[in-house]
Amino acid sequence: MFLSLLQPAHKDIKLPALFRFHEFCVIYCWLFFICFSVW
């Protein structure tokens, strides 16, 4: 499962909405963590 995500071809053909949502949450959490650490 993880190996299939590393392949760009499969990622372009099949990109589940849940995976996109997880990516967005990770980015948002990182931004929040950086802002919190700066304060």
C-alpha positions, 0 to 999 in steps of 0.5 A: 500500500505504501509502495503504491503511493510512492509511484507517481503513475498510480498517484496520478491515476488514483488519488483518493480524497481521503489521502488528499485530506490527510495531506492537507491536515498534515500541512495544516498541523505543521503550519500550526506547530511552526506558528505556535513554536514561534510564539 
